């Protein structure tokens, strides 16, 4: 297992971590299997995405539009409860197949961290199964 840090720069941001995951796999014990990536926070998430120019902003805008305008009851900062909800909806982990120490992603698919309450240092754990 490996633990690494990703620094985000904005309140909301989509960060491509595909190369970081590929670097981890180059040193993996197994040449093929499943790579599990987990982010240890409740206001960011992991997914895959197409990162054509502007699509990161489209993703963030679409996510925000999913949530209703309401009074949240989060005790320390109600305004930041939507960040927790979106993080839960997207999810904190991915299971990604790999072969020959390379991710088996689609042509335009990238592994991304979705920052919802930055800027922050984010802790990511990576491991392999197989």
C-alpha positions as CSV (number, residue, x, y, z in Angstrom):
1,X,0.0,0.0,0.0
2,X,1.1,3.6,-0.7
3,X,-0.2,6.8,0.8
4,X,0.3,10.1,-1.0
5,X,-0.8,13.7,-0.8
6,X,-2.6,15.8,-3.4
7,X,-2.7,19.6,-2.9
8,X,-5.8,21.3,-4.3
9,X,-5.8,25.0,-5.3
10,X,-9.5,26.1,-5.3
11,X,-12.8,25.7,-3.5
12,X,-13.9,23.4,-6.3
13,X,-11.5,21.7,-8.6
14,X,-11.2,18.5,-10.7
15,X,-7.6,17.1,-10.3
16,X,-6.3,14.5,-12.8
17,X,-4.5,11.9,-10.7
18,X,-4.2,9.3,-13.5
19,X,-0.4,9.7,-13.8
20,X,0.0,9.3,-10.0
21,X,-1.9,6.0,-10.1
22,X,0.1,4.8,-13.1
23,X,3.4,5.7,-11.3
24,X,2.2,3.6,-8.4
25,X,1.4,0.6,-10.7
26,X,4.8,0.7,-12.3
27,X,6.3,-0.3,-9.0
28,X,3.5,-2.7,-8.1
29,X,4.3,-6.3,-7.1
30,X,1.7,-7.7,-9.4
31,X,1.6,-6.9,-13.2
32,X,-2.2,-7.2,-13.3
33,X,-5.1,-7.0,-11.0
34,X,-7.3,-4.3,-9.5
35,X,-6.0,-1.0,-8.2
36,X,-8.0,0.4,-5.3
37,X,-7.8,4.2,-4.8
38,X,-9.3,5.7,-1.7
39,X,-9.5,9.3,-0.6
40,X,-9.6,9.7,3.2
41,X,-11.9,12.8,3.4
42,X,-15.6,13.6,3.4
43,X,-15.6,16.7,1.2
44,X,-13.8,15.4,-1.9
45,X,-14.4,12.3,-4.0
46,X,-13.0,10.1,-6.7
47,X,-14.4,9.2,-10.1
48,X,-13.4,8.9,-13.8
49,X,-14.1,11.6,-16.3
50,X,-13.4,13.0,-19.7
51,X,-11.2,16.1,-19.3
52,X,-11.6,17.9,-22.6
53,X,-11.3,21.6,-22.0
54,X,-14.1,22.9,-19.9
55,X,-15.6,19.5,-19.0
56,X,-14.2,19.8,-15.5
57,X,-16.2,23.0,-15.0
58,X,-19.3,21.3,-16.5
59,X,-19.0,18.5,-14.1
60,X,-18.7,20.8,-11.1
61,X,-21.6,22.9,-12.2
62,X,-23.8,19.9,-12.9
63,X,-23.0,18.4,-9.4
64,X,-24.0,21.6,-7.7
65,X,-27.2,21.8,-9.6
66,X,-28.2,18.4,-8.2
67,X,-28.7,19.7,-4.7
68,X,-31.8,21.5,-3.5
69,X,-31.6,24.9,-1.9
70,X,-32.5,24.2,1.7
71,X,-31.5,24.9,5.3
72,X,-28.9,22.4,6.3
73,X,-28.4,21.3,9.9
74,X,-24.7,20.5,9.8
75,X,-23.5,21.7,13.3
76,X,-20.2,23.4,12.6
77,X,-21.0,24.9,9.2
78,X,-24.4,24.4,7.5
79,X,-23.2,26.0,4.3
80,X,-20.6,23.3,3.8
81,X,-23.1,20.4,4.1
82,X,-23.6,20.2,0.3
83,X,-19.9,19.4,0.0
84,X,-20.4,16.4,2.2
85,X,-23.5,15.3,0.4
86,X,-21.9,15.5,-3.1
87,X,-18.8,13.7,-1.8
88,X,-21.1,10.8,-0.6
89,X,-22.9,10.7,-3.9
90,X,-19.7,10.4,-5.9
91,X,-17.9,8.2,-3.5
92,X,-14.5,8.0,-1.8
93,X,-13.0,5.1,-3.8
94,X,-12.5,3.4,-7.1
95,X,-11.6,-0.1,-8.1
96,X,-9.7,0.1,-11.4
97,X,-8.5,-2.9,-13.5
98,X,-4.9,-2.9,-14.7
99,X,-2.7,-5.2,-16.9
100,X,1.0,-4.9,-17.7
101,X,1.1,-2.3,-14.8
102,X,-1.2,0.0,-16.8
103,X,-4.7,1.1,-16.1
104,X,-7.3,-0.3,-18.4
105,X,-9.1,3.0,-19.0
106,X,-11.2,4.0,-22.0
107,X,-9.7,6.3,-24.6
108,X,-10.8,9.6,-22.9
109,X,-11.1,8.3,-19.4
110,X,-9.0,9.8,-16.6
111,X,-8.9,9.2,-12.9
112,X,-9.9,12.4,-11.0
113,X,-10.2,13.7,-7.6
114,X,-13.2,16.0,-7.2
115,X,-12.4,18.8,-4.7
116,X,-15.5,20.2,-3.1
117,X,-14.2,22.2,-0.2
118,X,-10.6,23.3,-0.9
119,X,-8.0,24.3,-1.1
120,X,-6.6,21.5,1.0
121,X,-4.1,18.7,1.3
122,X,-5.8,15.5,0.4
123,X,-4.6,12.0,1.5
124,X,-5.0,9.2,-1.0
125,X,-4.3,5.5,-0.3
126,X,-3.5,3.1,-3.2
127,X,-3.3,-0.6,-3.1
128,X,-3.5,-3.6,-5.5
129,X,-5.6,-6.7,-5.4
130,X,-5.3,-9.7,-7.5
